[in-house]
Amino acid sequence: MPELPEVERLQRELEERLRGAQLRSCALRRADYARPTGARLLPRAARIDQVRRRGKQLALCTDRGPCLRIALGMTGSLRLVAAHSPQDKALAADPHVHAQLRLRSDSGEGQLLTLHVRDPRRFGWLEPFPSVEALEQGPWSRFGPEALTIDARTLTSQLARTNRSIKAALLDQRVLAGVGNIYADEALHRAGVDPRRAASSLQQEETAALAKALRTILRQAIARGGSTIRDYAALDGSPGRQQHRHRVYGRAGLPCCRCARPLTRTLVAGRTTVWCTGCQH
């Protein structure tokens, strides 16, 4: 599932490529991929004014007010290609592409581009809002603070509200926005925290270490283009590189990079969790 670093990479690329671009058409190939079903995505001829990210979601905001919320779910991805190119035609024939937005670029000679929304498992969705304020005051207002900038005091306050495991708390977007299974495991290992512990049991120094680990790992992952495990890729289809730096995620049974003890795999909060019984307490 694309997490904060992967979505941040897409946000930056979309902002660079689409800011000022004029929308020529929106084709919703699966009516139920929109909320509500069959909803009109964005007004024709509107220009992309900005691209925002909140947690693991994106929003295409237009100069006319309406914006489009993009939730990529487990397997969602975006591809931006030249209209009528071989890549465009191949994606148009892909049954896992559920929406296509055609835009005229504001740069150079005004290249015609197609943004394809692909999602094999269809856990993602597209949702139009009348304004970015409606989105921010609506569903985005229920998200917790951004993991990319979390500090120890804020994290302590968020974790004090729950007796769930720390792993479960990190995955809850109402507690902390942007963290999923990959970076929860990586941050907990770096901070030396057992993922099964009650979130409210962490001491001040442990919470501080976890906040620092989250910021560090997320920034490193952004710099390396995110983690490509299965479906995630950049707008041009290129994979991320952070998966080659994972210390625990996907490494069950292999030696811990810190103490060489074999890493353990277990279920925490219903999610596969990899951790070190020697380093995490």
C-alpha positions in Angstrom: 0.0 0.0 0.0 1.4 3.4 -0.9 2.3 5.2 2.4 3.4 8.7 3.1 6.7 8.7 1.2 5.2 7.1 -1.9 2.3 9.6 -1.9 4.6 12.5 -1.2 6.7 11.6 -4.2 3.5 11.5 -6.4 2.4 14.8 -5.0 5.7 16.5 -5.9 5.7 15.0 -9.4 2.1 15.9 -10.0 2.7 19.5 -8.8 5.6 19.9 -11.1 4.0 18.4 -14.1 0.3 19.4 -13.8 0.3 22.8 -12.1 -1.5 25.2 -14.5 -2.6 22.3 -16.8 -6.1 22.6 -18.2 -8.5 19.7 -17.9 -9.9 18.6 -21.2 -11.9 15.5 -20.2 -12.5 13.1 -17.4 -13.4 9.4 -18.2 -14.7 7.3 -15.3 -14.5 3.7 -16.6 -15.9 2.1 -13.5 -18.8 4.1 -12.0 -18.3 2.5 -8.6 -14.7 3.8 -8.3 -16.1 7.2 -7.6 -17.8 8.4 -4.4 -20.7 8.7 -4.8 -21.0 6.2 -7.6 -20.8 7.8 -11.0 -19.9 11.2 -9.6 -18.6 13.9 -12.0 -14.9 14.2 -11.1 -13.8 17.7 -12.1 -15.3 20.5 -14.3 -14.0 20.6 -17.8 -11.6 23.4 -18.7 -10.7 24.0 -15.1 -7.0 24.4 -14.4 -5.0 22.5 -11.8 -4.1 25.1 -9.2 -2.2 22.9 -6.8 -1.8 19.3 -5.7 -2.0 18.6 -1.9 -1.2 15.6 0.2 -2.7 14.7 3.6 -1.5 11.4 5.1 -1.7 8.8 2.4 -4.2 10.7 0.2 -3.9 13.3 -2.6 -6.1 16.1 -3.8 -6.1 17.8 -7.3 -7.3 21.3 -6.6 -8.6 23.6 -9.4 -8.7 27.3 -10.0 -12.5 27.1 -10.1 -12.8 25.7 -6.6 -13.7 22.0 -6.9 -11.0 19.4 -6.0 -10.6 15.7 -6.4 -9.6 13.5 -3.5 -7.5 10.5 -4.6 -7.2 7.5 -2.2 -4.9 4.9 -3.7 -5.9 2.1 -1.3 -3.8 -1.1 -1.3 -2.8 -1.3 -5.0 -3.6 2.1 -6.5 -1.1 3.9 -8.7 -1.0 6.9 -11.1 0.6 7.1 -14.5 1.1 10.3 -16.5 1.9 9.8 -20.1 1.7 11.7 -23.4 -1.8 11.4 -24.9 -2.1 9.0 -27.9 1.4 7.6 -27.2 2.0 3.8 -27.2 2.0 3.9 -23.3 -1.3 5.8 -23.3 -2.9 3.2 -25.6 -1.6 0.3 -23.6 -2.9 1.8 -20.3 -6.3 2.6 -22.0 -6.6 -1.2 -22.7 -5.7 -2.2 -19.1 -8.8 -3.5 -17.3 -7.3 -2.2 -14.0 -7.4 1.4 -15.1 -10.6 2.9 -13.7 -10.3 6.6 -14.6 -8.5 8.8 -17.1 -8.0 12.5 -16.9 -6.8 14.3 -20.1 -5.0 17.6 -19.6 -3.3 20.2 -21.6 0.1 21.1 -20.0 0.7 24.8 -19.2 4.5 24.5 -20.0 6.4 24.4 -23.3 4.1 23.7 -26.3 1.1 22.7 -24.2 1.6 19.0 -24.4 -1.6 16.9 -24.1 -1.2 14.4 -21.2 -3.3 11.6 -19.8 -3.4 10.7 -16.1 -4.4 7.1 -15.6 -5.7 5.9 -12.3 -4.9 2.2 -11.9 -6.0 -0.1 -9.0 -6.2 -3.9 -9.5 -7.8 -4.6 -6.1 -10.1 -1.5 -6.1 -9.7 -0.6 -2.5 -9.0 3.0 -3.5 -11.5 5.6 -4.8 -11.9 9.1 -6.3 -14.2 11.7 -4.6 -15.0 15.2 -5.7 -15.5 18.1 -3.3 -16.9 21.5 -4.0 -13.7 23.1 -2.6 -10.5 22.2 -0.8 -11.9 23.8 2.3 -14.8 21.3 2.2 -12.2 18.4 2.0 -10.0 19.8 4.8 -12.9 20.5 7.1 -14.6 17.2 6.3 -12.7 13.9 6.0 -9.2 15.3 6.2 -10.0 17.0 9.5 -10.4 13.5 11.1 -6.7 12.6 10.4 -4.1 12.9 13.1 -1.0 15.0 12.9 1.4 14.4 10.0 4.0 11.7 10.7 6.6 13.5 8.6 6.8 16.4 11.1 5.7 14.6 14.3 7.5 15.8 17.5 7.8 13.9 20.8 5.3 16.1 22.7 2.6 15.7 20.1 3.2 11.9 19.7 3.1 11.5 23.5 -0.3 13.2 23.6 -1.7 11.1 20.8 -0.5 7.8 22.2 -1.8 8.6 25.7 -5.3 8.3 24.5 -5.2 4.6 23.7 -4.2 1.3 25.4 -3.9 -0.5 22.0 -0.6 -1.9 20.9 1.8 0.7 19.6 1.8 -0.9 16.2 -2.0 -0.6 16.1 -1.9 3.0 17.2 0.7 3.9 14.5 -1.5 2.4 11.8 -4.6 4.4 12.9 -4.8 7.5 10.7 -6.7 9.3 13.4 -3.7 9.0 15.6 -1.0 9.7 13.1 -1.4 10.4 9.4 0.7 8.7 6.8 2.1 5.6 8.4 1.3 2.1 7.2 2.7 -1.4 7.8 6.1 -0.8 6.2 7.2 2.3 8.0 5.6 1.3 11.3 7.8 -1.8 11.5 10.9 0.2 10.4 10.4 3.0 12.9 9.6 0.7 15.8 12.8 -1.3 15.1 14.9 1.8 14.8 13.5 3.2 18.1 13.9 -0.2 19.8 10.2 -0.6 20.8 8.3 -3.9 20.9 5.3 -3.5 18.5 3.1 -5.4 20.9 3.5 -3.0 23.8 0.6 -0.8 24.9 1.0 2.6 23.3 0.3 4.4 26.5 3.1 2.5 28.3 5.9 4.2 26.3 8.2 6.3 28.5 9.2 9.9 27.5 12.6 8.9 26.0 11.0 6.0 24.1 8.4 8.3 22.5 11.0 10.8 21.6 13.1 8.1 20.0 10.0 6.9 18.1 9.1 10.4 16.8 12.7 10.9 15.6 12.7 7.4 14.0 9.5 8.2 12.1 10.8 11.6 10.8 14.1 10.1 9.8 12.8 7.0 8.0 10.1 8.9 6.2 12.5 11.5 4.9 15.0 8.9 3.8 12.2 7.0 2.0 11.0 10.2 0.2 14.6 10.9 -0.9 14.9 7.4 -2.3 11.6 7.5 -4.2 9.6 5.4 -1.7 9.3 1.6 -1.4 8.2 -0.6 -4.3 7.0 -3.9 -3.0 4.4 -4.8 -5.6 2.4 -2.1 -7.4 3.7 1.2 -6.4 5.7 3.3 -9.0 6.3 6.9 -9.8 4.3 8.7 -12.4 6.6 7.5 -15.2 6.4 3.9 -13.9 9.9 3.8 -12.3 10.2 2.0 -9.0 11.3 3.4 -5.6 14.6 2.3 -4.0 13.8 2.4 -0.3 12.9 -1.3 -0.2 16.6 -2.1 -0.5 17.2 -0.3 2.9 14.5 -2.0 4.9 15.9 -3.4 8.2 12.9 -5.5 9.2 10.0 -5.3 6.8 9.9 -8.4 4.6 13.0 -9.9 6.3 11.4 -12.4 8.7 13.9 -15.1 9.6 16.9 -13.2 8.4 19.5 -11.8 10.9 18.8 -8.5 12.6 21.2 -5.8 11.2 21.9 -4.7 14.8 22.3 -7.8 16.9 22.2 -10.7 14.3 19.3 -12.5 16.0 16.8 -13.9 13.5 13.9 -11.6 13.0 10.5 -12.7 14.2 7.2 -12.5 12.3 3.9 -12.3 14.1 0.4 -10.8 13.8 -0.2 -7.5 15.6 -3.5 -5.7 15.1 -4.2 -8.2 12.4 -1.2 -7.1 10.3 2.0 -9.1 9.6 4.7 -7.6 11.8 8.4 -8.3 11.7 10.6 -7.3 14.6 13.6 -8.3 16.7 13.1 -9.9 20.1 16.7 -8.9 21.0 16.6 -5.2 20.1 13.0 -4.2 20.7 11.6 -4.1 24.2 
